[in-house]
Amino acid sequence: MTNSSMDFTRILDELRTGVKSEFTLEAENFPEFFEVWRSYPYQNAIVGEAHQGGKITYRKSDEDNA
């Protein structure tokens, strides 16, 4: 696991629990984020919306399964 300036697990947990309303991921951080995302146990609780330029905004799903 690489050292990161962002704790993606914490960010995902904050989205899932409502501490954060959204998180925008820059394209250059996606590979590192994906390594966390692929093993995150509550993927269904978070949705992502892609934007031009490779940015993705993540937020809590309306159908929270967590």
Secondary structure, DSSP 8 states (H G I E B T S, - for coil): ----SS-HHHHHHHHHHTS-SEEEE-GGGHHHHHHHHTT-TTGGGEEEEE-GGG-EEEEE-SS---
